[in-house]
Amino acid sequence: MSKTVDVYLVRHGEALVPWSKGGNSGLSKAGKQQAEQVATRLLNLSQPQLISSPLRRAKETGYPLGRQLGIEVSVEDRFCEVPLSTDLKIRKDWLQSVSTMRWHQVNESISRWRSNAWAALIELRRDTVVFTHFMLINALVSRATANDGLVYFEPDYGSITHLRISNDDRCELMSIGQSIAVSS
């Protein structure tokens, strides 16, 4: 019987300052509520490993679950947000164009970022909750599903995407997190 590892990718709660505007802000009031809701939804997991991106908004999203389970949230740099220019105009323009981009079109630093995140995912040997970001979740899900689009779906704040890794390093998408609601 093969051992599988369940990984739950959690998009951080709403930040005080949006990513497109720069900075490393913590959570807004709504973001803190979203983090508490994530903790409630994942509280039934049996002693998972908790890992966060190094950014404050991701770490703060993990704290309520860690506190309730009595587990420390560790940081893994490879689960960070996509590396982009610090020039906010370039960052915003890239963000607006990303929905039509394909993985074969990205530059080497973004391709390497995705490969490093994938390696970190495959190295996990026990059930894990990863508190991370919109683009990182998309990077891992698109790789797991062999989809060439940079944006597979639009994970909402506090959404939980479930992946399962088999002992032969195959990764299967079990469920997709809640998507951002689009107003009509």
C-alpha positions, 0 to 999 in steps of 0.5 A: 500500500502506498503512502500519500501526502495530502497538501492543502494550499491556502491563499492568504487572507486579504492584505492591508496593502494589495500585492500590486501596490508593493510592500509586505503588509499583514492582514486587514481586518477582513483578512484576519477573519478569513484566517480564522475561517481557514483554521475552523475549516482545517481544524480536523486535520491530524497534526499536519505540518504548517508551512508559510511563504515568508510574506507577512500576510501568508504567515498571519493567515497560518497563525490561527490554525497553528495556535489552535493545533499547538503547531508552529508555522515554519517558513519555506522561501520556495513557497513565496509569491512570483518574483517580479520587478519592484517597479509597481507599474511593470508589476501591475501591467504584468498582473493585468496580462497574466491571464492570457500568458502560457508557461512557455512564454515566461522568463527564466526567473519565473520558470525557475521560481515555479520549478523550485516551488514544485521541488518543495512540494514534492519533497513533503513527506507528511500532510501539510498546509501551505499558506501562500499566494494566488500565483504560487497556487496557480503555478503548482496546480497548472503543473499538477494538471499539465495545464500550460496557462499561468492562471488555472483559476482565481483562488479567493482569499482564504481558499483551500486547494487540495493536492495529493502526492503519491510516493512516486512523486505524482501529484493529483488535484483533489479539489480546487479552492473557492474562486473569486466571485465575479459580479455580473 
